[in-house]
Amino acid sequence: MAPLRLLALIGSSRNEESETFKAIRLIEQKISQIRATEVETIFIQKLGLPFCDGCLTCVTTGEETCPEYSLIGPIAEKMDHADGIILGAPVYTFNVTGLMKNFVEYFMYKRNRPSFFGKKAIVIAAASGGGHKVVLDFLEGTASAWGCDVVSRMGISSSQMHKERYLQRVDEAAEDVAKTFVAEIAKGELGSPKFPQLMNFRAMQNMTRGQKGLKNYAYWEERNWLDAEYYTGAPVTPFARLMAGWIARKMRKSIRKGNVRPVR
Ligand SMILES: Cc1cc2nc3c(=O)[nH]c(=O)nc-3n(C[C@H](O)[C@H](O)[C@H](O)COP(=O)(O)O)c2cc1C
C-alpha cells in the first residue's frame, strides 16, 4: 500500500519549538503506527509572506495574478496532492494567530472556488489555558470552505503539558484523532455537509450569482453550482436541506429589495 501523504501547515512563530507542532508530531507518530506515512511540514512563519494586500485579483481574475503566487502556488499544489491536510495554530488573544490568519487570506479564492472535495483534514490548536474552540472552529470552517471534510480535531493546553495525567489524556486523544484520520482517508467517501457548510454554500451561491464576468461565475457555471443545493452529491438530511434553501431564499429577497440592515 502506498504511504499516506500528509501536509501539515503550522501557524506558530515558534515553529519546531511550538506545542502546536509537538501535538501534531504526536498525532503523526500515531498515524505511522497504523500506516506508512510521509509528512511534509510547512512552517508558515518561514515562508516570509507579507500581509495580503487585499487586491482581490485572486477572486476576480484568478489566483495566478496574486502578487505572492510564487509562494502560494506551490503550496496549493502540495495541498492538491496530499491525501490529508493538517492545519495547526496556537490561540493568541482568544483567536487564531495573525500568522495563520494572513496565510489563509491568501487562499480566499479557494473559499470562492473550492476544489478539495473528499480530501480529509484535521485541525489542531494549542493555548496556554483557553480559547481553543474559536481557533478550532476557524480552522475547521476554513478547511471545510476549501472543500475538505474535517474529520477530527484536538486542542491542547500547553500549561498542562508537564503533568503526567494530562499527557496521558493528550496521548489518548491523539490516538483517537490519528485512527479517525487514517480510517476516513482509507474509506475515501465524500462527507455529508453539516448545516454551517450548507449555509456557507448558499451564501457563496448568492454572491457568485451576482458576479457575471468574473472567474468565480465561470467556475460555478461550469460545475452547475449556480442552481444546485450543494457542491457535491453527498447525502444531506432533508431538514437541513430545506432550512438552508429557505434561509437562502430569504437572503436573496433581502438583497434584491435592498432590505439588508447594518449589523449591530
Ligand atoms: C500574543 C499571545 C497571545 C496569547 N493569547 C492567549 C489566549 O488568549 N489564551 C491562552 O490560553 N493562551 C494564550 N497565549 C499562550 C499561547 O496560546 C500558548 O503559549 C501556546 O502554547 C502557544 O502555542 P505554540 O506553543 O504552538 O506556539 C498567548 C500567547 C501569546 C504570545
The ligand as a Gaussian input file, in Angstrom:
#p B3LYP/6-31G(d) Opt

LIG

0 1
 C        0.398000      37.192000      21.899000
 C       -0.060000      35.969000      22.652000
 C       -1.389000      35.844000      22.990000
 C       -1.850000      34.711000      23.684000
 N       -3.170000      34.598000      23.982000
 C       -3.622000      33.505000      24.647000
 C       -5.009000      33.350000      24.926000
 O       -5.855000      34.141000      24.560000
 N       -5.391000      32.238000      25.611000
 C       -4.499000      31.331000      26.050000
 O       -4.907000      30.382000      26.692000
 N       -3.182000      31.426000      25.754000
 C       -2.729000      32.487000      25.061000
 N       -1.389000      32.602000      24.757000
 C       -0.500000      31.493000      25.089000
 C       -0.289000      30.560000      23.900000
 O       -1.526000      30.130000      23.369000
 C        0.488000      29.337000      24.332000
 O        1.759000      29.745000      24.793000
 C        0.619000      28.307000      23.227000
 O        1.307000      27.193000      23.709000
 C        1.375000      28.871000      22.041000
 O        1.383000      27.912000      21.034000
 P        2.742000      27.334000      20.439000
 O        3.448000      26.714000      21.615000
 O        2.287000      26.347000      19.449000
 O        3.490000      28.476000      19.863000
 C       -0.928000      33.708000      24.078000
 C        0.424000      33.840000      23.713000
 C        0.851000      34.956000      23.008000
 C        2.309000      35.061000      22.604000

